[in-house]
Every structure is written in structure tokens, then in C-alpha cells.
Amino acid sequence: MSRFITLLLAIAMLAGCGTSKAPASSSAKTFQNLLATHCGKSFAGTTKFPSDGTDPFAGKALVMHVQTCTDTETRIPFTVGEDRSRTWVLTSLPEGLQLKHDHRHEDGTPDEVTMYGGISTQAPDALEQRFPADIYTAELLPAAATNEWTMAISPDGKTFSYILKRDGKMRYQADFDLTKPIE
């Protein structure tokens, strides 16, 4: 009987070995390490969705600045035209990678609507992190309770994408060319 139980345990353990998905913490760390290879650099982007020019960011210069990279935090100021009020903050937590949108006034004081986001606890892989809205976000911005932000690096490493979905539908996407750092 003990051999049978041992065999069942061995089969159960081997069954888990075939998965191609990385654990969330490993995937998040790899994602942050990939971003860190661009630390100190800035990249131009374009609004990809909506493509009809109706989004307030459409036609404006988009720039992401991979500015601060530590073992636990990556800060990426995101400028839209002359507006420098936004920073994406990625923080490693025991639960997974956390995304917060830090919005500031010109004098550096926090905006009334700031630090919303979520935690990517079940990352599909190291190249893509999905952040469903957390409770704080739902309370701060009830309309954003179903938001899911995605940050992704293309498999060839040439493009960084920032995507927002709400109610499962695409709301916004900006792509940044990682092959051409800008001043």
C-alpha cells in the first residue's frame, strides 16, 4: 500500500512539472529585470487604441522614462505632451507585482485621484503582467472597479505596451519603441 501511495504522490508531483507558466513572483521579478535593462532611458510611444483619434492622448507625444530601478521598485514617469503628472510605480510585494498610478500636480503634491492600480498575482508569463483593479481603486474610482491594466514587452523585446481594459473591453493602448531610446 505504501508503494501505491508513493507512486500516486510521484505522479501528482510530476503532473505539475509540465506547466509552462512561471509562478507569479518569478514572472514578476523577470518582468522587472527586463524593464531594468532600460533604466535611465526614455522611449517614444503612440496611441494604438482607439485608432480613431477620439482618445485625449491621441496625437500627443507620449514618452515613458524608465527612471528608477531597484530590487523592489521601478518608477516610470509617463508624459503626455507637456503633461508630466503621471508615474507608473511597479513594486514587488509578497502577493505579486503591484502597479500604482501616481498622479501629481506641477508642485509635486499628490492629485486627488492617485495611487490607483492593482496587483498582478497570476501573471501569464514574464513578458506580460496584468493588474486587475484593487479595492482601493474601486473605492476611489467606482467606474474603474473592473479595470485591468496590462504591461507587456513583445517577445522580440522591441515594444513595450500599456493597455487598459474595462468590463473586459479594450479602452486604451499605447506602444513604445524600445529599440530607439530618445534624449
TORBA-170601 format. One record per residue: residue in one letter; x, y, z of N, C-alpha, C in turn. Coordinates in steps of 0.02 Angstrom, whole numbers, plus 50000, padded with zeros to 5 digits. Each point is the difference from the previous one (the first is absolute). Last residue first. Layout:
+--------+-------+-------+-------+-------+-------+-------+-------+-------+-------+
| lumtor |  n_xx |  n_yy |  n_zz | ca_xx | ca_yy | ca_zz |  c_xx |  c_yy |  c_zz |
+--------+-------+-------+-------+-------+-------+-------+-------+-------+-------+
|      A |     X |     Y |     Z |     X |     Y |     Z |     X |     Y |     Z |
...
+--------+-------+-------+-------+-------+-------+-------+-------+-------+-------+
//
This chain:
+--------+-------+-------+-------+-------+-------+-------+-------+-------+-------+
| lumtor |  n_xx |  n_yy |  n_zz | ca_xx | ca_yy | ca_zz |  c_xx |  c_yy |  c_zz |
+--------+-------+-------+-------+-------+-------+-------+-------+-------+-------+
|      E | 50820 | 53063 | 48686 | 50031 | 50045 | 50050 | 49948 | 50026 | 50048 |
|      I | 49968 | 49757 | 49883 | 50000 | 50071 | 49981 | 50033 | 50040 | 50056 |
|      P | 49999 | 49725 | 49896 | 49997 | 50046 | 50057 | 50004 | 50073 | 49975 |
|      K | 49933 | 49773 | 49875 | 50024 | 50068 | 49986 | 49994 | 50045 | 50061 |
|      T | 49926 | 49770 | 49987 | 50062 | 49995 | 49961 | 50032 | 50069 | 49988 |
|      L | 49785 | 49947 | 50111 | 50058 | 49990 | 50044 | 50066 | 49996 | 49962 |
|      D | 49744 | 50110 | 49964 | 50054 | 49968 | 49963 | 50063 | 49996 | 50043 |
|      F | 49727 | 50005 | 50066 | 50062 | 50038 | 50004 | 50055 | 49959 | 49966 |
|      D | 49707 | 50022 | 50016 | 50059 | 49959 | 49988 | 50061 | 50045 | 49997 |
|      A | 49729 | 50000 | 50103 | 50057 | 50039 | 49974 | 50058 | 49952 | 49993 |
|      Q | 49712 | 49991 | 50037 | 50064 | 49967 | 49993 | 50051 | 50049 | 49971 |
|      Y | 49724 | 49973 | 50114 | 50058 | 50039 | 49979 | 50060 | 49955 | 49992 |
|      R | 49776 | 49917 | 50040 | 49987 | 50072 | 50007 | 50057 | 50042 | 49973 |
|      M | 49884 | 49730 | 49985 | 50057 | 50044 | 49990 | 49978 | 50073 | 50004 |
|      K | 49866 | 49806 | 50131 | 50006 | 50030 | 49933 | 50059 | 50048 | 49998 |
|      G | 49914 | 49878 | 50197 | 50025 | 49952 | 49952 | 50010 | 50028 | 49929 |
|      D | 49935 | 50134 | 50190 | 49946 | 49953 | 49986 | 50020 | 49951 | 49945 |
|      R | 50173 | 50164 | 49992 | 49948 | 50011 | 50050 | 49941 | 49957 | 49980 |
|      K | 50287 | 50035 | 49946 | 49935 | 49972 | 49984 | 49952 | 50017 | 50057 |
|      L | 50258 | 50083 | 49900 | 49946 | 50005 | 50049 | 49938 | 49969 | 49971 |
|      I | 50290 | 50003 | 49959 | 49932 | 49986 | 49976 | 49951 | 50008 | 50059 |
|      Y | 50269 | 50036 | 49898 | 49960 | 50016 | 50058 | 49928 | 49997 | 49976 |
|      S | 50254 | 49902 | 49902 | 49929 | 50020 | 49993 | 49969 | 50012 | 50068 |
|      F | 50254 | 49980 | 49860 | 49968 | 49999 | 50065 | 49929 | 50025 | 49989 |
|      T | 50199 | 49888 | 49825 | 49943 | 50043 | 50015 | 49976 | 49990 | 50072 |
|      K | 50187 | 49879 | 49896 | 50002 | 50064 | 49965 | 49945 | 50049 | 50021 |
|      G | 50060 | 49756 | 50057 | 50029 | 50051 | 50042 | 50000 | 50070 | 49970 |
|      D | 49906 | 49778 | 49924 | 50064 | 50020 | 49970 | 50034 | 50056 | 50040 |
|      P | 49784 | 49917 | 50067 | 50049 | 49945 | 50003 | 50068 | 50017 | 49970 |
|      S | 49852 | 50200 | 50105 | 49992 | 49952 | 49945 | 50054 | 49946 | 50004 |
|      I | 49897 | 50125 | 50211 | 50058 | 50008 | 49957 | 49994 | 49948 | 49946 |
|      A | 49811 | 50125 | 50178 | 50029 | 49943 | 49964 | 50061 | 50021 | 49960 |
|      M | 49788 | 50062 | 50194 | 50065 | 50024 | 49976 | 50033 | 49941 | 49967 |
|      T | 49733 | 50070 | 50078 | 50051 | 49951 | 49978 | 50061 | 50038 | 49979 |
|      W | 49756 | 50034 | 50155 | 50056 | 50029 | 49964 | 50048 | 49943 | 49982 |
|      E | 49729 | 50024 | 50067 | 50058 | 49956 | 50000 | 50053 | 50033 | 49956 |
|      N | 49744 | 50068 | 50133 | 50060 | 50012 | 49960 | 50050 | 49943 | 50006 |
|      T | 49778 | 50040 | 50109 | 50013 | 49942 | 49956 | 50062 | 50010 | 49956 |
|      A | 49926 | 50170 | 50154 | 50001 | 49939 | 50040 | 50015 | 49938 | 49958 |
|      A | 49971 | 50247 | 49948 | 50060 | 49962 | 49982 | 50005 | 49934 | 50037 |
|      A | 49827 | 50164 | 50036 | 49994 | 49982 | 49929 | 50059 | 49956 | 49978 |
|      P | 49996 | 50094 | 50224 | 49953 | 49945 | 49990 | 49993 | 49978 | 49927 |
|      L | 50193 | 50120 | 50139 | 49971 | 50010 | 49934 | 49951 | 49943 | 49985 |
|      L | 50098 | 50011 | 50215 | 50020 | 50066 | 49977 | 49965 | 50019 | 49935 |
|      E | 49969 | 49783 | 50093 | 49971 | 50050 | 50045 | 50015 | 50071 | 49976 |
|      A | 50093 | 49818 | 49882 | 49926 | 49996 | 49994 | 49966 | 50052 | 50044 |
|      T | 50235 | 49976 | 50016 | 49981 | 50029 | 49936 | 49924 | 50002 | 49993 |
|      Y | 50090 | 49890 | 50187 | 50011 | 50072 | 50005 | 49977 | 50035 | 49936 |
|      I | 49999 | 49765 | 50002 | 49944 | 50029 | 50038 | 50008 | 50075 | 50006 |
|      D | 50121 | 49898 | 49788 | 49995 | 49978 | 50070 | 49942 | 50036 | 50035 |
|      A | 50047 | 49928 | 49728 | 49990 | 50054 | 50049 | 49993 | 49971 | 50070 |
|      P | 50142 | 49862 | 49821 | 49930 | 50017 | 50011 | 49994 | 50053 | 50056 |
|      F | 50205 | 49929 | 49834 | 49986 | 50029 | 50065 | 49926 | 50017 | 50006 |
|      R | 50204 | 49848 | 49851 | 49931 | 50027 | 50001 | 49983 | 50020 | 50071 |
|      Q | 50231 | 49947 | 49834 | 49973 | 50003 | 50068 | 49932 | 50034 | 49996 |
|      E | 50202 | 49875 | 49830 | 49936 | 50035 | 50007 | 49976 | 49996 | 50072 |
|      L | 50203 | 49898 | 49921 | 49996 | 50055 | 49954 | 49936 | 50041 | 50007 |
|      A | 50056 | 49796 | 50125 | 50045 | 50054 | 50019 | 49996 | 50060 | 49954 |
|      D | 49782 | 49847 | 50030 | 50070 | 49984 | 49988 | 50042 | 50061 | 50016 |
|      P | 49769 | 49980 | 50066 | 50002 | 49948 | 49949 | 50071 | 49980 | 49982 |
|      A | 49918 | 50092 | 50244 | 50029 | 50022 | 49937 | 50002 | 49944 | 49949 |
|      Q | 49878 | 50054 | 50227 | 50003 | 49941 | 49958 | 50024 | 50020 | 49931 |
|      T | 49982 | 50162 | 50173 | 50014 | 49941 | 50039 | 50005 | 49937 | 49958 |
|      S | 50009 | 50279 | 49994 | 50002 | 49945 | 49951 | 50019 | 49937 | 50038 |
|      I | 49878 | 50235 | 50089 | 50055 | 49953 | 50008 | 49992 | 49944 | 49949 |
|      G | 49915 | 50277 | 49999 | 49985 | 49932 | 50023 | 50063 | 49958 | 50004 |
|      G | 49893 | 50278 | 49983 | 50032 | 49946 | 49962 | 49980 | 49933 | 50028 |
|      Y | 50022 | 50288 | 50070 | 49954 | 49946 | 49982 | 50037 | 49948 | 49959 |
|      M | 50077 | 50221 | 50095 | 50020 | 49936 | 50030 | 49948 | 49945 | 49989 |
|      T | 49905 | 50247 | 49971 | 50068 | 49974 | 49992 | 50007 | 49933 | 50035 |
|      V | 49837 | 50226 | 49971 | 49992 | 49933 | 49971 | 50070 | 49974 | 49985 |
|      E | 49993 | 50209 | 50094 | 49944 | 49969 | 50036 | 49990 | 49928 | 49978 |
|      D | 50245 | 50098 | 49973 | 49934 | 50015 | 49972 | 49948 | 49966 | 50045 |
|      P | 50247 | 50070 | 50095 | 49958 | 49947 | 49970 | 49934 | 50027 | 49975 |
|      T | 50224 | 50154 | 50003 | 49951 | 49974 | 50048 | 49956 | 49948 | 49965 |
|      G | 50172 | 50133 | 49889 | 50021 | 49937 | 50031 | 49952 | 49971 | 50051 |
|      D | 49983 | 50199 | 49848 | 50042 | 50015 | 50058 | 50022 | 49937 | 50038 |
|      E | 49855 | 49988 | 49808 | 50063 | 50029 | 49979 | 50047 | 50014 | 50058 |
|      H | 49825 | 49809 | 50044 | 49993 | 50067 | 49973 | 50070 | 50025 | 49982 |
|      R | 49940 | 49733 | 50001 | 50023 | 50058 | 50039 | 49984 | 50065 | 49965 |
|      H | 49954 | 49708 | 50011 | 49984 | 50063 | 49965 | 50018 | 50058 | 50046 |
|      D | 50046 | 49721 | 49967 | 50014 | 50056 | 50044 | 49990 | 50065 | 49960 |
|      H | 49926 | 49731 | 49988 | 50004 | 50060 | 49958 | 50007 | 50060 | 50047 |
|      K | 50066 | 49725 | 50030 | 49963 | 50058 | 50024 | 50012 | 50057 | 49951 |
|      L | 50035 | 49712 | 50024 | 50002 | 50060 | 49959 | 49959 | 50054 | 50034 |
|      Q | 50131 | 49756 | 50082 | 49948 | 50050 | 50007 | 50013 | 50058 | 49952 |
|      L | 50064 | 49721 | 50027 | 50023 | 50065 | 49978 | 49941 | 50049 | 50003 |
|      G | 50000 | 49791 | 50170 | 50011 | 50008 | 49928 | 50024 | 50070 | 49985 |
|      E | 49965 | 49905 | 50223 | 49941 | 49977 | 49962 | 50010 | 50002 | 49925 |
|      P | 50166 | 50083 | 50157 | 49994 | 49927 | 50006 | 49942 | 49972 | 49959 |
|      L | 50106 | 50220 | 49905 | 49970 | 49984 | 50064 | 49996 | 49924 | 50006 |
|      S | 50117 | 50210 | 49838 | 49997 | 49929 | 50016 | 49973 | 49991 | 50070 |
|      T | 49951 | 50208 | 49823 | 50032 | 49980 | 50063 | 49992 | 49926 | 50011 |
|      L | 49974 | 50223 | 49813 | 49996 | 49927 | 50006 | 50039 | 49980 | 50061 |
|      V | 49882 | 50233 | 49888 | 50043 | 49974 | 50053 | 49988 | 49925 | 50005 |
|      W | 49963 | 50223 | 49821 | 49982 | 49931 | 50015 | 50050 | 49975 | 50051 |
|      T | 49919 | 50260 | 49950 | 50055 | 49953 | 50008 | 49971 | 49931 | 50014 |
|      R | 49922 | 50274 | 49911 | 49989 | 49928 | 50011 | 50065 | 49962 | 50010 |
|      S | 49962 | 50243 | 49943 | 49968 | 49986 | 50064 | 49997 | 49926 | 50018 |
|      R | 50081 | 50162 | 49811 | 50047 | 49956 | 50034 | 49972 | 49976 | 50067 |
|      D | 49928 | 50127 | 49750 | 49974 | 49977 | 50064 | 50046 | 49947 | 50030 |
|      E | 50013 | 50105 | 49779 | 50036 | 50037 | 50052 | 49980 | 49977 | 50070 |
|      G | 49955 | 49827 | 49819 | 50011 | 50069 | 49979 | 50042 | 50035 | 50053 |
|      V | 49958 | 49804 | 50102 | 49953 | 50007 | 49944 | 50003 | 50073 | 49979 |
|      T | 50160 | 49812 | 50157 | 49978 | 50067 | 49981 | 49955 | 49997 | 49938 |
|      F | 50096 | 49841 | 50215 | 49967 | 49995 | 49935 | 49974 | 50069 | 49982 |
|      P | 50187 | 49866 | 50183 | 49959 | 50059 | 49983 | 49976 | 49993 | 49927 |
|      I | 50081 | 49808 | 50168 | 50000 | 50019 | 49929 | 49955 | 50061 | 49991 |
|      R | 50135 | 49829 | 50196 | 49959 | 50059 | 49990 | 50008 | 50023 | 49928 |
|      T | 50037 | 49769 | 50167 | 50016 | 50031 | 49936 | 49952 | 50059 | 49991 |
|      E | 50093 | 49823 | 50216 | 49957 | 50051 | 49970 | 50028 | 50026 | 49934 |
|      T | 50104 | 49828 | 50146 | 49929 | 49994 | 50017 | 49954 | 50049 | 49964 |
|      D | 50243 | 49984 | 49973 | 49980 | 49930 | 50005 | 49925 | 49993 | 50011 |
|      T | 50064 | 50220 | 49879 | 50032 | 49967 | 50057 | 49978 | 49928 | 50000 |
|      C | 49991 | 50232 | 49833 | 49996 | 49927 | 50001 | 50039 | 49974 | 50060 |
|      T | 49894 | 50238 | 49865 | 50027 | 49973 | 50062 | 49990 | 49925 | 50001 |
|      Q | 49945 | 50122 | 49797 | 50042 | 50046 | 50038 | 50033 | 49970 | 50062 |
|      V | 49879 | 49976 | 49752 | 50015 | 49948 | 50048 | 50054 | 50030 | 50045 |
|      H | 49812 | 50119 | 49846 | 50068 | 50009 | 50025 | 50013 | 49945 | 50052 |
|      M | 49822 | 50058 | 49778 | 50010 | 49965 | 50064 | 50074 | 50006 | 50018 |
|      V | 49819 | 50145 | 49832 | 50067 | 49978 | 50017 | 49999 | 49966 | 50067 |
|      L | 49839 | 50116 | 49783 | 50000 | 49956 | 50058 | 50072 | 49978 | 50012 |
|      A | 49859 | 50206 | 49859 | 50063 | 49964 | 50010 | 49995 | 49960 | 50065 |
|      K | 49777 | 50052 | 49859 | 50047 | 50033 | 50046 | 50063 | 49957 | 50006 |
|      G | 49801 | 49936 | 49874 | 50035 | 50054 | 49967 | 50050 | 50037 | 50044 |
|      A | 49817 | 49867 | 50131 | 50013 | 49992 | 49927 | 50034 | 50061 | 49971 |
|      F | 49912 | 49969 | 50229 | 50073 | 49994 | 49989 | 50017 | 49996 | 49926 |
|      P | 49770 | 50010 | 50080 | 50034 | 50063 | 50015 | 50077 | 49997 | 49989 |
|      D | 49828 | 49847 | 49854 | 50029 | 50000 | 50067 | 50036 | 50066 | 50013 |
|      T | 49899 | 49941 | 49786 | 49954 | 50028 | 50049 | 50029 | 50002 | 50071 |
|      G | 50088 | 49910 | 49777 | 50020 | 50067 | 50021 | 49956 | 50031 | 50053 |
|      D | 49998 | 49772 | 49893 | 49961 | 50052 | 49965 | 50016 | 50071 | 50023 |
|      S | 50081 | 49779 | 50084 | 50037 | 50024 | 49942 | 49964 | 50056 | 49963 |
|      P | 50008 | 49919 | 50273 | 49963 | 49995 | 49938 | 50038 | 50033 | 49943 |
|      F | 50152 | 49897 | 50077 | 49928 | 49990 | 50007 | 49973 | 50050 | 50050 |
|      K | 50224 | 50014 | 49931 | 49980 | 49949 | 49951 | 49924 | 49988 | 50002 |
|      T | 50191 | 50203 | 50068 | 49936 | 49971 | 50018 | 49980 | 49952 | 49944 |
|      T | 50260 | 50052 | 50053 | 49942 | 50024 | 49963 | 49938 | 49966 | 50026 |
|      G | 50277 | 50066 | 50084 | 49946 | 49954 | 49988 | 49945 | 50031 | 49958 |
|      A | 50285 | 50017 | 50090 | 49939 | 50031 | 49971 | 49948 | 49946 | 49987 |
|      F | 50204 | 50001 | 50191 | 49977 | 49973 | 49937 | 49935 | 50034 | 49978 |
|      S | 50239 | 50008 | 50180 | 49932 | 50022 | 49985 | 49982 | 49975 | 49930 |
|      K | 50189 | 49930 | 50215 | 49985 | 50015 | 49930 | 49926 | 50022 | 49994 |
|      G | 50112 | 49918 | 50201 | 50035 | 50060 | 49980 | 49986 | 50022 | 49929 |
|      C | 49959 | 49747 | 50052 | 50002 | 50053 | 50051 | 50043 | 50058 | 49977 |
|      H | 49941 | 49779 | 49896 | 49988 | 50064 | 49966 | 50004 | 50059 | 50048 |
|      T | 50021 | 49772 | 50068 | 50051 | 50005 | 49947 | 49993 | 50066 | 49962 |
|      A | 49842 | 49937 | 50168 | 50061 | 50029 | 50027 | 50055 | 50005 | 49948 |
|      L | 49793 | 49889 | 49953 | 49993 | 50073 | 50000 | 50064 | 50034 | 50022 |
|      L | 49995 | 49767 | 50012 | 49998 | 50021 | 49930 | 49993 | 50076 | 49995 |
|      N | 49985 | 49905 | 50213 | 50069 | 49998 | 49976 | 50004 | 50020 | 49927 |
|      Q | 49787 | 49980 | 50097 | 50035 | 50059 | 50027 | 50073 | 50001 | 49976 |
|      F | 49875 | 49810 | 49943 | 49973 | 50059 | 49966 | 50036 | 50064 | 50023 |
|      T | 50050 | 49800 | 50111 | 50029 | 50000 | 49933 | 49976 | 50060 | 49960 |
|      K | 49905 | 49968 | 50210 | 50071 | 50018 | 50008 | 50034 | 50003 | 49931 |
|      A | 49778 | 49923 | 50008 | 50003 | 50071 | 50016 | 50072 | 50024 | 50005 |
|      S | 49961 | 49769 | 49971 | 49981 | 50036 | 49939 | 50006 | 50076 | 50011 |
|      S | 50030 | 49860 | 50185 | 50056 | 49991 | 49953 | 49988 | 50040 | 49937 |
|      S | 49826 | 49995 | 50157 | 50057 | 50036 | 50028 | 50061 | 49996 | 49953 |
|      A | 49800 | 49878 | 49942 | 49991 | 50073 | 49996 | 50061 | 50037 | 50025 |
|      P | 50038 | 49760 | 49896 | 49965 | 50025 | 50058 | 49997 | 50077 | 49997 |
|      A | 50013 | 49878 | 49768 | 50045 | 50013 | 50056 | 49958 | 50021 | 50059 |
|      K | 49927 | 49836 | 49789 | 49991 | 50064 | 50032 | 50047 | 50008 | 50059 |
|      S | 49968 | 49804 | 49860 | 50046 | 50047 | 49970 | 49994 | 50069 | 50032 |
|      T | 49955 | 49728 | 50084 | 49972 | 50066 | 49988 | 50053 | 50048 | 49973 |
|      G | 50027 | 49765 | 50075 | 49991 | 50014 | 49929 | 49974 | 50069 | 49986 |
|      C | 50035 | 49895 | 50222 | 50063 | 50020 | 49967 | 49991 | 50021 | 49928 |
|      G | 49830 | 49908 | 50155 | 50010 | 50072 | 50004 | 50062 | 50024 | 49964 |
|      A | 49949 | 49769 | 50015 | 49947 | 50032 | 49962 | 50008 | 50076 | 50001 |
|      L | 50139 | 49859 | 50134 | 50021 | 50006 | 49930 | 49948 | 50034 | 49957 |
|      M | 49949 | 49955 | 50226 | 50053 | 50050 | 49996 | 50023 | 50009 | 49928 |
|      A | 49840 | 49834 | 50042 | 49971 | 50066 | 50013 | 50053 | 50055 | 49995 |
|      I | 50069 | 49776 | 49983 | 49962 | 50019 | 49941 | 49971 | 50070 | 50009 |
|      A | 50108 | 49906 | 50185 | 50049 | 50015 | 49947 | 49965 | 50023 | 49936 |
|      L | 49867 | 49925 | 50179 | 50031 | 50065 | 50016 | 50050 | 50020 | 49946 |
|      L | 49901 | 49788 | 49981 | 49950 | 50052 | 49988 | 50029 | 50070 | 50015 |
|      L | 50135 | 49812 | 50050 | 49992 | 50007 | 49927 | 49950 | 50056 | 49984 |
|      T | 50027 | 49942 | 50225 | 50061 | 50033 | 49976 | 49995 | 50012 | 49925 |
|      I | 49831 | 49875 | 50098 | 49994 | 50070 | 50020 | 50060 | 50039 | 49975 |
|      F | 50006 | 49770 | 49964 | 49946 | 50029 | 49961 | 49992 | 50075 | 50015 |
|      R | 50148 | 49871 | 50130 | 50028 | 50011 | 49933 | 49948 | 50033 | 49955 |
|      S | 49934 | 49936 | 50215 | 50042 | 50060 | 50002 | 50033 | 50014 | 49933 |
|      M | 49867 | 49804 | 50027 | 49959 | 50060 | 50000 | 50043 | 50063 | 50000 |
+--------+-------+-------+-------+-------+-------+-------+-------+-------+-------+
//
